[in-house]
Amino acid sequence: MHAVLLYLRSIPNVDREKVVLYGVSRGATASAMVAAEDSDLRAVVLVAGIYDLAATY
């Protein structure tokens, strides 16, 4: 997902100040992990993810 964000930000007509990450289910869990390391994201939308991995597995 880091590579996708780098690519997206390299596109000339993409406003780097307005990149939002949206994740559903396992994608929400992955998005939360990526967002914790990427302070340049404008917003993060997490839908129906598993956020307590220790309790789940």
N, C-alpha and C positions, 0 to 999 in steps of 0.2 A: 504494500500500500504506500510505503514511502516513495517508491519509484514512480507510482502513478501521480502522487502529489508533485513530485519534482517535474515530471513531464507536463502536467497541467499548468504549473507556474511558468513553464518555458514558452508556452504558446503566447504569441504577441497580443492577441485580442482578449486574453483572459486577465481580468483585474486581480492581481496578486493579493490585494487588500480585502477581497471578498470571497475567498475560498472557504466553502463550508463542507464538512464531512458528515455524511449521513449513513448510518448503518442499521440493519435489521437482523435480529436473532444473533447468530454467531458473528455476523458483520458488525453488530453493535458492540460486541465484546472486543473484536479486533480494532474497531474505530476508537473505542475508549483507550486502548493501549497505545495506539498511534497518537491520539490527541494529547496524551500525557507527555509525549516527547516533542510535540510540534506546537510551539507557542504562536506561530504565525497564522493559525486557523482563525477565521472570523467567528465561527460557531461550530458546534458539534450537536447532531441530532441522533439520539440513541433510542431505538424502538425494540422492545421485547428482548433485551439481551440478558445474559447470565452474568451477574456482576459479583457474585461471591463464589468463585471457582472452588474454593476449599469446601464449602458446604454442598456444592452441587456434585462434585466428583469425589 
